[in-house]
Amino acid sequence: MAHPQTDDLTTGSILHHYGNLAIPAAFGMLFATLYNVVDVYFAGRLSTEAQAGLAIGYQAFFIMMAVGFGLGSALSALVSNAKGERKPRAARSLAAQGICFGAIATGLLMVLGLWGGPYLIALVSEPGGYRDAALGYFRWLILALPGFLLAYGGNGILQAHGDTRSMQRALMAAFLANVVLNPLLIFGIPGLWGGIGFNGIALSTVISQTGVMIFLMTRIFRLPVMENVKRSEFVPDLACFKAIVEQMLPASTAMVVMFVSGFVVQFALKGFGEEAIAGYGVALRIEQILLLPVLGMTGALLPIAGQNFGAREYARVRDALFLCWKLGFAMSVVAMPLLWFAGEYAMRPFTSDPEVIAIGASYLLVDGFLFPVYMMLFSINSYLQALKRPIYTLWISIYRQGFGVAFFIWIFISVLGFDVWGVWLGIATAVASGWVIALFVAARISEQKIGGLRPLNI
């Protein structure tokens, strides 16, 4: 018998809540990743230089997107806690204030990005064609920032209400729009318009992501909890902003650290040429596709654990975490052999450059061993956010991605004399050691908040 979707995650089968939340989220992220794959594909049709510029410009842009990811996580945790505590007015106020906060943050970040983005790009690239491509792409992409930030913040509100289908539908539509807009804006219409070249990839993102944001906002205002919302509830409330920032800042900062880590990797790779940067950029997209089920599942853990923590259903919080791990290990059994044995074949649709293919495949080989480790790290992040202890996700990230990646890459390349493999092994060492720390932190916080991590029958 089919189980109806419900926004009350404190009763019923946890497994079916995962199905209702994780499957649509994973499909939505699949189309978001395929969206990026389309961008990489068309950049590859132009040149390796364009692919390298895309990878660097995208990385610079997504440092600003850390605010959007953090806002989404914060609103998912805060609103789901309020729902678990049966406080609909608090949930509505948090949703309204989250939208207001997102709009203000967007304006500030657009100004900051226009000023600081070119410096970041110059730091990780050499003068020439691929740096110029990255700069042009980044400047166009700034216009997409409102769509990204408000969409991710809005998705956190919907996710807290058990709705991941709205984001799925929006991302599917955006992918289809991108398939049409990319070639149209890059190459134009023969005989009528010549297109705008490489920057057409960014303009396509501006148009489609703005559509995603508009759709999600309409879905939020159709939620039952928003029926009686008043304009006054959107006026900035410092106490509410403070609660949002306290929950958001660790997650956003951890995301910034992650993207700074990406720049560290690109800084190390630039010594091996643009082929290394392009290979890494393509391999990341392939990695993201295989991680989608994991990301959908670990993202679903946040509202499930958040609502049950708010309702003081601590046994269900533990059940949700351990079920997440069991499902994640099952996914790893499928993904790991694909990364080990099919990496080279997965690279070929995006580039014909044999050096780019070889470098990307070598990254995916190492990544196969890290797959279950990433799964547990992502789940622990969601778990700590649900328990209102997001600050620990920041400290783990600072060690793993702020210190560990740079330090271990330096050890493997500068001290031990490895080539590009030193970059991959440095990443692997940082991730594995960060995982050990995360397990220890999760156990300690569980003792304080829910009486410990004791595996229960699910």
C-alpha positions in Angstrom: 0.0 0.0 0.0 1.3 3.5 -0.8 2.1 5.7 2.1 0.9 9.3 1.8 3.3 12.1 2.1 3.0 14.0 5.4 4.8 16.9 6.9 4.7 15.3 10.3 8.0 13.3 10.6 7.5 12.4 14.3 5.2 9.4 13.6 5.1 6.6 11.1 7.8 4.6 9.5 11.2 6.4 9.3 12.1 4.3 6.2 9.0 5.7 4.4 9.9 9.2 5.5 13.3 8.7 3.9 11.6 7.5 0.8 9.2 10.5 0.7 12.1 13.0 1.2 15.3 11.5 -0.1 14.1 10.1 -3.5 12.7 13.4 -4.8 15.7 15.3 -3.4 18.1 12.9 -5.1 16.3 13.2 -8.4 16.3 16.9 -8.0 20.0 16.9 -7.4 20.5 14.5 -10.3 19.0 17.1 -12.6 21.1 19.9 -10.9 24.2 17.8 -11.6 23.1 17.0 -15.1 22.6 20.7 -15.5 26.3 21.2 -14.7 27.2 18.3 -16.9 25.5 20.1 -19.8 27.6 23.2 -19.1 30.8 21.1 -19.0 29.8 19.4 -22.2 29.3 22.6 -24.2 32.4 24.2 -22.7 34.3 21.1 -23.9 32.9 21.6 -27.4 34.6 25.0 -27.4 38.0 24.1 -26.0 40.0 22.7 -23.0 40.7 26.3 -22.2 36.9 26.9 -21.8 36.5 23.9 -19.6 39.3 25.0 -17.3 37.8 28.6 -17.2 34.4 27.1 -16.3 35.9 25.1 -13.4 37.6 28.1 -11.9 34.8 30.6 -12.4 32.3 28.2 -11.0 34.5 27.6 -7.9 34.8 31.3 -7.3 31.0 31.8 -7.6 30.1 29.0 -5.2 32.2 30.5 -2.4 29.4 33.1 -2.2 26.8 30.3 -2.6 27.9 29.1 0.8 25.4 31.6 2.3 22.6 29.9 0.3 23.5 26.4 1.4 23.9 27.5 5.0 20.6 29.4 5.0 18.8 26.4 3.6 20.3 24.1 6.3 19.5 26.7 9.0 15.9 27.1 8.0 15.4 23.4 7.6 16.7 22.8 11.1 15.0 25.7 12.8 11.6 25.3 11.1 11.6 21.5 11.6 12.4 22.0 15.3 9.5 24.5 15.6 7.1 22.0 13.8 8.3 19.2 16.1 7.5 21.4 19.1 4.1 22.1 17.7 4.7 25.9 17.3 3.2 26.9 13.9 3.5 30.6 14.6 7.2 30.3 15.3 7.6 28.2 12.1 5.8 30.9 10.0 7.9 33.7 11.6 11.1 31.8 10.9 10.1 31.2 7.3 9.2 34.9 6.7 12.4 36.1 8.4 14.5 33.6 6.4 13.2 35.0 3.1 13.9 38.6 4.3 17.4 37.6 5.5 18.1 35.9 2.1 17.1 39.0 0.1 19.4 41.3 2.2 22.3 38.8 2.0 21.9 38.5 -1.7 22.4 42.3 -2.3 25.4 42.5 -0.1 27.0 39.4 -1.7 26.5 40.7 -5.3 28.5 43.8 -4.4 31.2 41.8 -2.6 31.5 39.3 -5.5 32.0 41.9 -8.2 34.8 43.3 -6.2 36.5 40.2 -4.8 35.8 37.5 -7.4 38.5 38.5 -9.9 41.2 38.4 -7.1 40.2 34.8 -6.3 40.3 33.8 -9.9 43.7 35.4 -10.4 45.1 33.5 -7.4 44.4 30.0 -8.9 45.1 30.7 -12.5 47.9 31.8 -14.8 47.5 34.8 -17.2 45.9 33.7 -20.5 42.8 32.4 -22.2 41.4 30.2 -19.5 41.7 33.0 -16.8 39.9 35.4 -19.2 37.2 32.8 -19.7 36.8 32.3 -16.0 36.5 36.1 -15.4 33.8 36.6 -18.0 31.8 33.6 -16.9 32.0 34.7 -13.2 30.8 38.3 -13.9 27.7 37.0 -15.8 27.0 34.5 -13.1 26.8 37.1 -10.4 23.3 37.9 -11.9 22.2 34.4 -10.9 23.0 34.9 -7.3 19.4 36.0 -6.2 18.0 32.9 -7.8 20.5 30.6 -6.1 20.4 32.1 -2.6 16.6 32.5 -2.3 16.0 29.1 -3.9 18.2 27.3 -1.5 16.9 29.2 1.5 13.3 28.5 0.3 14.0 24.9 -0.2 15.1 24.6 3.5 11.6 25.9 4.4 9.9 23.4 2.2 12.1 20.6 3.3 11.2 21.2 6.9 7.6 20.7 5.9 8.4 17.3 4.2 8.4 18.8 0.7 11.4 17.9 -1.5 9.3 17.4 -4.6 9.0 21.1 -5.4 12.7 21.5 -5.7 12.9 18.3 -7.8 10.3 19.7 -10.3 12.0 23.1 -10.5 15.4 21.5 -11.1 14.1 19.2 -13.8 12.6 22.2 -15.6 15.8 24.2 -15.2 17.8 21.3 -16.7 15.5 21.1 -19.8 15.7 24.9 -20.2 19.5 24.7 -20.0 19.7 22.0 -22.7 17.9 24.5 -25.0 19.4 27.7 -23.8 23.1 26.7 -23.8 23.5 26.0 -27.5 21.1 28.9 -28.4 23.0 31.5 -26.4 26.5 30.1 -27.2 26.1 29.6 -30.9 23.0 31.7 -31.7 20.6 31.1 -34.6 22.3 30.5 -38.0 21.7 33.5 -40.3 20.0 35.6 -37.6 22.2 35.9 -34.6 25.7 34.7 -33.8 25.2 34.1 -30.0 27.6 35.4 -27.3 30.0 32.4 -27.1 31.3 30.9 -23.9 29.4 33.5 -21.7 26.1 32.1 -23.0 26.6 29.2 -20.5 26.4 31.7 -17.6 23.5 33.6 -19.1 21.5 30.4 -19.4 22.1 29.8 -15.7 20.9 33.3 -14.8 17.6 32.7 -16.7 16.9 29.2 -15.5 17.9 29.6 -11.9 15.7 32.8 -11.6 12.8 30.6 -12.7 13.6 28.0 -10.0 13.5 30.8 -7.4 10.2 32.2 -8.5 8.6 28.7 -8.5 9.8 27.8 -5.0 8.6 31.1 -3.6 5.1 30.4 -4.9 5.2 27.0 -3.3 6.2 28.4 0.1 3.3 30.9 0.1 0.9 28.0 -0.6 2.0 26.2 2.6 -0.8 26.0 5.2 1.5 27.6 7.8 1.8 30.7 5.6 -1.9 31.3 5.1 -2.1 34.0 7.7 1.3 35.6 7.1 1.4 39.4 7.4 3.7 41.9 5.8 5.0 42.9 9.2 6.4 39.5 9.7 8.9 40.2 6.8 10.3 43.3 8.6 13.8 42.4 9.9 13.6 41.1 13.4 17.0 41.2 15.0 16.3 38.3 17.5 15.1 36.1 14.6 18.0 37.1 12.4 20.3 36.2 15.3 18.8 32.7 15.6 19.2 32.2 11.8 22.8 33.4 11.8 23.7 31.2 14.8 22.4 28.2 12.9 23.6 29.3 9.5 27.0 30.7 10.1 28.8 27.4 11.0 27.3 25.6 8.0 28.0 28.5 5.7 31.6 28.9 7.0 32.1 25.2 6.6 31.0 25.5 3.0 33.4 28.5 2.5 36.2 26.4 3.9 35.2 23.6 1.5 35.4 25.9 -1.5 38.6 27.4 -0.3 39.9 23.8 -0.1 38.8 23.6 -3.8 41.0 26.6 -4.5 43.9 25.0 -2.7 43.5 21.9 -4.9 43.3 24.1 -8.0 46.4 26.0 -6.9 48.3 22.8 -6.5 47.0 21.5 -9.9 47.9 24.6 -11.8 51.6 23.6 -11.6 50.6 20.5 -13.7 48.9 22.6 -16.5 45.4 23.4 -17.6 44.8 19.7 -18.4 45.0 18.9 -14.7 42.5 21.6 -13.8 40.1 20.5 -16.6 40.4 16.9 -15.7 39.6 17.6 -12.0 36.7 19.8 -13.0 35.1 17.1 -15.2 35.8 14.3 -12.6 34.0 16.4 -9.9 30.8 16.4 -12.0 31.0 12.6 -12.4 31.6 12.2 -8.6 28.6 14.4 -7.9 26.3 12.2 -10.0 27.2 9.1 -8.0 26.9 11.0 -4.7 23.4 12.2 -5.5 21.5 9.3 -3.7 23.8 9.8 -0.7 23.2 13.6 -0.7 19.4 13.1 -1.0 19.4 10.7 1.9 21.7 12.6 4.3 19.8 15.8 3.4 16.5 14.0 4.4 18.1 13.1 7.8 18.1 16.8 8.8 14.3 17.4 8.9 13.6 13.9 10.1 16.0 14.1 13.0 15.2 17.8 13.5 11.4 17.3 14.0 11.9 14.3 16.3 14.5 16.1 18.3 12.1 19.0 18.7 9.4 16.5 19.8 11.9 14.9 22.2 11.5 11.5 20.4 15.2 10.7 20.9 14.9 7.0 20.1 13.6 8.0 16.6 16.5 10.4 16.2 19.0 7.6 16.8 17.0 5.3 14.5 17.1 7.9 11.7 20.9 8.2 11.9 21.6 4.5 11.9 19.1 3.8 9.1 20.9 6.5 7.1 24.2 4.8 7.6 22.8 1.4 6.6 21.3 2.7 3.4 24.5 4.6 2.7 26.7 1.6 2.9 24.4 -0.2 0.5 24.8 2.6 -1.9 28.5 2.5 -1.5 28.7 -1.1 -2.6 27.2 0.0 -6.0 29.2 3.2 -6.4 32.7 2.2 -5.4 33.3 -0.3 -8.3 31.9 2.2 -10.8 34.5 4.8 -9.7 37.3 2.2 -9.7 36.6 0.6 -13.1 34.5 3.0 -15.2 36.2 6.3 -14.5 38.0 6.6 -17.8 34.9 5.7 -19.8 32.8 8.3 -17.8 35.4 11.0 -18.7 35.3 10.4 -22.5 31.9 12.0 -23.3 33.3 15.4 -22.0 36.7 15.5 -23.6 38.8 13.9 -26.2 42.1 15.0 -24.6 43.9 11.8 -23.4 45.8 13.7 -20.7 42.6 15.2 -19.3 40.9 11.8 -19.3 43.8 10.1 -17.6 44.0 12.7 -14.8 40.3 12.7 -14.2 40.2 8.9 -14.0 43.1 8.9 -11.5 41.0 11.2 -9.2 38.0 9.0 -9.5 40.0 5.9 -8.6 41.0 7.4 -5.3 37.5 8.8 -4.8 36.1 5.3 -4.9 37.8 4.5 -1.6 36.4 7.7 0.0 32.8 7.2 -1.1 31.5 5.6 2.2 33.6 8.1 4.2 31.9 11.0 2.5 28.5 9.4 3.2 29.2 9.3 7.0 30.6 12.8 7.0 27.5 14.2 5.3 25.2 12.4 7.6 27.0 13.5 10.7 26.8 17.1 9.4 23.0 16.8 9.1 22.7 15.1 12.4 24.6 17.8 14.3 22.6 20.5 12.6 19.3 18.8 13.6 20.6 18.7 17.2 21.3 22.5 17.0 25.0 22.0 17.3 26.1 23.2 13.8 29.3 24.8 15.3 31.0 21.4 15.4 30.4 20.9 11.6 32.6 24.0 11.2 35.4 22.8 13.4 35.5 19.4 11.6 35.5 21.3 8.2 38.3 23.6 9.3 40.5 20.7 10.2 39.6 18.5 7.2 39.3 21.1 4.4 41.0 24.2 5.8 44.1 22.6 7.3 44.2 19.0 6.2 43.9 19.3 2.5 46.6 22.0 2.2 48.9 20.2 4.7 48.7 16.7 3.3 49.0 17.9 -0.3 52.1 19.8 0.7 53.5 16.6 2.3 52.8 14.4 -0.7 54.0 16.9 -3.4 56.7 19.1 -1.8 58.1 16.6 0.7 57.6 13.2 -0.9 57.9 14.4 -4.5 54.6 12.9 -5.9 53.1 14.2 -9.1 49.3 14.9 -9.5 48.7 11.7 -7.5 50.0 13.7 -4.5 47.0 16.0 -4.7 44.6 13.0 -4.7 46.4 11.3 -1.8 46.5 14.5 0.2 42.7 14.9 -0.2 42.2 11.3 0.8 44.3 11.6 4.0 42.5 14.8 5.0 39.1 13.2 4.5 39.9 10.0 6.3 41.3 11.7 9.4 38.4 14.2 9.4 36.0 11.3 9.4 37.6 9.9 12.6 37.2 13.2 14.3 33.6 13.5 13.2 32.7 10.1 14.6 34.1 11.1 18.0 32.3 14.5 18.0 28.9 12.8 17.0 29.3 10.4 19.9 30.0 13.1 22.4 27.2 15.4 21.3 24.8 12.4 21.4 25.7 11.8 25.0 24.9 15.4 25.9 21.7 15.8 23.8 19.9 12.5 23.4 21.5 10.1 25.9 24.1 8.6 23.6 24.4 6.7 20.3 23.0 3.3 21.1 22.0 1.3 18.0 18.4 0.3 18.2 16.4 -2.2 16.2 14.9 -0.3 13.2 
